[in-house]
Amino acid sequence: MNDDLHRILISGGITSPGELKDSVAMLEAAGLSEVYFGSRQDLLFPLDNKYKGQLENTSKYKTDIVADRSYQNIVCSYVSSDIFDGTHWLKGSTYLYLLEQFDFMPRLKINITDPKQRLVPIFSGNLNFVASEDEDYWYLNIVLPHWKKSAYYPVLIYSWDIVSVCRAVEEVYHAMDNVDQLFTLLNQKLQANNNRTIKKELQIPFVTFPYYEGMNRMGLDQYWLGLYWRNNRYDLGFLKEFCGFCLDNSIGKICITPWKSFIVKGISKESRPELERFLGQRGINVRHSQLEMNWHLPVDDQEALELKQYLVNNFDQNDISTYGLTFGISKDVGKQSHFSSIVIEKNPTTQIGLDFEVKPTYNVRYFKDFDPNTRQYLIYAQDVDKKELPNLLIELSKAYFQQLGQKEKTSIKKKDINEREPKKVYQCQKCLTVYDNEVGDSKFGIEPNTKFKDVPEEYTCSVCGSEKMAFESVEL
């Protein structure tokens, strides 16, 4: 994502038509014509700093424009409630009450989610509150910025203690090395003790990724609408008119999803024909293929968008189904914060590539069982050319359907043809580049079948430039 973008943090991705219309007016006053939706359910846009204070002073809703990247938006799965299956006690009103209690702007990423939905990522935050089967109680999965692994808080958290727990963690987290240390300190700091014993470990059911666009029935006499722009450039003029329509038809909430789209719930049966005319007159497509919609891309990244279009076209030409699968494109090699089933990583440009034009290479990774909630991030292919990506992704798509519904699931091996013994290689611990004895490294004149111990000590990683000592023996 472009770190120069400013943000409007929409708590939980939930806004009213009036509030969104007010934000649109602010952005238009700054000369903007479009806005991006972010993966944490916020609004992103380029803005000259000279406009910031002037625009905020004109807001009727006291909307803050945030340039500081250290502040985070709260993510929640309110958008899924009442339209997708969920935990029996968790209603839309619960999220609204919880979000109203936050009287500070968090620096940690906070997720408040239902484990039975798939539209909103469960474990993409630092503090991940996940609804339990006990009414008004939540599991808390924690991975603080300086921790290498996540851990579960040893008790369930009461709904109305969530805000006080978050505030307390924000005050002390820099000094916390593990969850037991954090638990002891919070018990001392917090007066309320409404915790409940965990009777069973959290189980996240596998749920097929939903189709979230178009006009869909909601209950007996209401509908919900999902709208998606493939380039994530939402026209401010359209958004302003759409907010006006919602206000005229008593539609109270607009929800931004982490997939760069938005959903409107509670559309009355009487309003549906007028809404369909409204969209049709403006040429709004409400039935994109899921090949288009199940992608997560960095914001304002034309290169990533073009790569996605190239891959989607190949899927379409080969009549490949990706129903239930999600894909991501990333430049953060090895980072496990993604929430899509399969991730295409672009490798950093080598030093040679800075002086000469070199084709980029990519890694293909996937989560175990093609479920990001497993948080087991696996390698499928490394350092491949762009032309190889379509076939690799098609192989993975077929492997996904082959294992779908099986109780005993195993990691899918590349090509998925023959079982092979684990292979010993040496991997750079900084960028995960692999040195294979059988292949050698032609860039440094190292012949095939050269053992790593025989590689010269001045050898450096061809991707990140790390010294030979940065490589460790691993099995693939």
N, C-alpha and C positions, 0 to 999 in steps of 0.2 A: 504494500500500500504506500502511496505517496505521503510521506510524513509531513509535508508542507501544508496539507489540507487542514482547514479548521473544522470544528464539529459542533453540532447541537446535540447534546446528550438527552435522548428521549428515554426516560427511565422505563425499563422493561419493554421497550419498543412500543409503548402504548401512548397514543396521543388523541386529542379530540379534534374534530374538523376545524373548530375555531382556532385552536392552538397551532395546528399545522398551517392554516391559512395565514396566521400572523407571522409564522416563520418564513413562509414563502414571500410575503410582502417585504420582510426585512432583506431577504436575499435579492429580490428584484430591485430594491432601493440601492443595492451595491452594484447594480449593473449586471447581475448574473441572470442566466436564462435556464439553467438546469442544476440539478443536485444529484449527488450519489447517495445510495443507501449503503451503510457499513455492515460488516459481519457481526457487530455487537449491537445491532438494531438502533443505530444512530444515523444522523444526517451528516454528510461530508461535502465540503466545497472549498474551492480556492478563494482566498479573500485577502485583500490588502489590509494590513493592520490598522491603517488610518480610519477604516470604516467601523472597526469593532465596537468601540464605545458609543459612537453615534447611533448605530443600529440597535444596540441593546436598550438605549434610552427610549426608543420608539415602540418597544414591545409592550403590548397590553398584558402579556402573561409573564413578564419578568424572565424572558428566555435568555439564557447565558450562551454566548459563543465562546467555545473553548479552543485555545490554541495549544495549551500545555498537554503533551502526550501522556503525562504521568497520571492524569485523571482518567477514570474508566466509567463506562456506562454499565448499568446493571442489566443483565440478560435474564429474561424469564419466558416460560412457555405459556403465558396467557393466550397467545395467538392460537394455540392448539386446543384450548379448552372449549367444550361444547360443539366442536366440529370433528375432532378425532377422538378415538377411545383414550380413556385416561383413568387415573386412580380414583376410586369411588367417591372419596370425600373432597377431592380437590376441585373447587369451582373457580370460575373466573373472578368472582368477588374476593376470594382469598388472596389472589395475587394483588389486586387493587389495594386491599387493606394493608398488606405487607409493604408495598412500595410507598404508600403514603407515610409510613413510619420513618423512612430514611430522611433524616434532616442534615445529612452531610454528603459531600461528594467523595466517593471512595477512590482510593488509589490502587486498591487490589481489584482484580476482576471477580465479580460476584455473579454466580449463576443460580437461579431458583427454578427448578424444573421438575416436571412429571416424568418418571422413568418409562412410562408406557407410551410415550410419543417419540417421534423421530425428527420432527421438523426443526426443533431447537436443540443445539448441542448440550449434552449433559456435563461433560468434563472439560470444557474449554476455558474454565475460569481458574482462579486461585482458591476461591472458596465456593465449592459446589454443593448447594443444598438440594437434596434429592428426596422427594416425597416418599414416606414409608407407608405401610398398610395401616399403621396406627394413626388415627385422625389427629391432625394438627401437629404431627411429629415428623422430623426430617433427619435423614442421614447427612453427615457433613464430610465430604471428601476434600482434603486440603493438599495443595501443592504450592507452597510459597515460592516467590521468585528465585530464592537462592537454594531451594531444595532440588535434588536430582530426581526424587521419586515422590509420588503422592502417598498419602496415608489417610485412614479414616479416623475421625474423632471417635473416642471410645463410647460415647453415649448418643442417643437421639436428642435433637434440639427441638424445643417447643416453638411453635410458629411465632409467638409474640416475644420470643427472646432472640430471634434472628438478628434484628438490628443491633441490639446491645452486644451480641457476640461479634458481629462484624466490626463494630466500633472498637471494641476491646482488642481484637486481633490487629487492627490497623495501628494501634498505639504501640504494640510490642513486637510485631512480627520480625523486625530486623534482627532481634536477639534470640529468636527461637530456632533451635537446631533440629527438633523433632516434635512429634505430636504429643508425646507424653509430657514433655516440658511445657508445651503450650496449654495442655489440659490442666495441669497443676496450677499454672499462673492464672488462668481464666477463672478457676474455681475460687481463687483468692480475691480476684478483682470484682467479680459479679455477685451481687447480693441475691438476685433471684436464682433459684435452683430448681427449675422445672424439668430438668433432664429426665430421660427415661432409659432404662437398660435396653440394650440391643439384644433382641431375642434370636434373630437370625441375620446372617449376612445379606447385604443388598444384592439382589438378583435383577439384572437389567434384561428384560425379555427382548428377543430379536424382533424388530418391527420393520416391515417393508417401508421404504421411503415413500411418502404419499405424493399423489398428484395434487398440487395446491393452487391451480389456476382455474379461472372460469366461474360461472354461476352454478352454485351447488345448494341442494336443499339442506336446511338446518331446522330440525324439528318438523312440525306439521304445517306451519304457515309462515315460515321465515326462510331466508336464503343467506348464504355468504358468498362473497366475491373475492377471488384472488387475481391480482394483476402483476405481470412480469414484463420487464424490458430487457431484452437480451444484451444490450450494451450498458445497462445500469446508469443511463443518463436520463433522469426523469425531468420532463419538461415542466418548468415552474408554472407556465400558463395553464397547462392541463391540470396540474395539482390544485391550483387555486379554484378553477371551475368545479373540479370534483369535490373539493371541500364545501363549496357553495351548494352543490347538489345534496350532499350529506346533511348539511344544516337544514335545508328546506324539507328534507324527508325524515327528520328526527332520528338520524343515525348518529350514535353517540361516540363511537370509538373507531380509530383507524390503527391497525397494527403493522409494524414493520417486521419482516422476517429476517433471519440471518442469511437468507439466500437471495438478498438484494431484490426483494419483492414486497408487496404489501397485501394485507387481507382485511376486508371489511365484513363484520358480522352483524346479524340482526336486521337484515334488509326485509322489509315487509313484503308480503305477496302483492299488495297494491302498488308498491314502488318498483317492482321488478320490470314491468314493461317500459316505464319511463327511463330506468337506468340502462336497459338494453338499447333504447334509442339514443341516449346520451353517448354511450360508447361507440355505437355504430356510426353516428354522425361525425365522430372524430377519428374514425378509422382505427380504433383500438383492437388489436388482435388479442383474444382471450382464450385461444386454444393452441398454444405452442406445443410442440412435441416434447415429451419428457427427455429426449436426447438433448434438447436445448437447456432444459430447466434444472437438471440435476448436477450443475457445475458450480463450484465455488472458486472464484477468481479474485486476485488482488484488485483493490479499487483503483481506477484510473490507470490501468496498465494495458496499453494498446497491444503490446507484443503478446501478452497472455491471452487477450481476447482473440487475436488472429490465430494463435495456436489452437484454442478451443474450437474456432470455426472450422479449421482444417481437419481436426479430429472428428467433429460432429458430422461433417460432410462425408468422411470416410465411413463412419458408422451407417449413415443413411444409404450410401451407395451399396453397402454390403448387406443391407436389411438386417442389421444387428439390433437385438433388443437389449436395452439396459434398464428395464423396469426394476425398480428397487435398489439399483446401484447409484452411487454418487461419485463424482470425480472432482479433483482439485488440482490447481496449478500453483506451484510455489517456487520461490527462489531461496527459501530457508532450508538448505540441505540437511536432512536428518532430524529436523525439528518435529516434535510429535504433537503440536498444538492443532493440527488439522482435524476437521470433523467430517471428512468425506471418506468413502470406502477405499478409493484408489487415488493416489497422489502422483502427479508428474512433477518431478523436481528438475529445475534447470540448474545445471552445474555452473559455478562461478567461472568467469573468463580467466584463462591461464595467463601467466606473464607473457608467454609467446603470443597469445591472442591479443595482447595490448599493442603489440608491434605489427602484427600481421592479421589479416582477416581469417579467422578460424571459425568453422561451423560450430554452433553450440552443441553440447551433448546433454543428455537427460537421464535421470534415474526414474524407474517406475517402482513404487512401493504400494503396499496395501495393508490394511489392518486384518488381523486374524479373523477368520470367518466373514470377512468383508464387513465387519461391524466396528465402527470407530469406538464404540463403548468398551471393547476389549482392551483398548490402549496398547495392544501389542503390534508394533509397527514393523513390518517385515519387508525385506528387499526382494524384488522380483527380477529386475534387470538394472544394470548399471552402465553408465557411459555409452548410451546408444544414440544413434542419429535420429533426427526428427522423422525421417522416412520409415524408421522401424517402429515408431510408436503405435500407429493404427493396428498393426497385426498383434503387437504385444497386448494392447488393451482388449482386442477382440478375444484373444486367448483367455485373458482374465475374466471377461464377461461370461464366456462359455463355462469356465471353471466355477464361477459363482453359481450359475444355474445347476451345474452338476452336483454341487454339494448342498444346494438349498433344501432345507427340511430334514437333512440327515442329523441324527443325534450325535454320531461320532464324526467330528470334523477334523480334518488334518490340514496342515499348511499346504498350499498349492505350489508345486515345484515348477520352475520355468519349463515351458513346453508341455508340462503335465503328461508326459508320455511314459517314461521309465523312472522307477525309483532309483535314486543315486545315493551313494554314501556321502556323508558330509565331507566337504573339501577344505583342506587347510590352506589359508591364504594369509596375507599380512595387510592390515587395514589401517589407514591414517585415522587417528583418533580425533582429529580436528574437523576433517571434511568427509570422512568415511570412504575415501578413494581406496581401491583394492590393488595390491600388487600380487600377481599370480605367478608363481615360479614357472609354470608351463608357458606363459605368454611373454614374460619379461617386460621390458619397457623400451619400445623402439625410439621414443623421444630422446632417451638418454643413451642410446646405443647399447642397451642391455639385451643380449640375445635370449631367445626362448630357452626354457629349461635351465635358467640360472637361479640357483637357490638364493633366498633373500640374504642369508649370512655371507654370501659371496659378492653381494652388491657393494660397490664402493661406499665408504663412509660419508663422502660428500654428496651422496644421492639425496634429492629432495622430492617431495610430493609434486607430481605434475599439475595438480589442480590448485593447491593452496600454498605450495612452496615450503611446507614444514620439513624439518630435518628427518633423517632416517630413523632417529630414535623415537619419533612420534608414531611409528607403525608398531602395531601389536598383532600377535598371532590370533586368528579367529577361525571358526569353522562356518562355512556357508553351505 
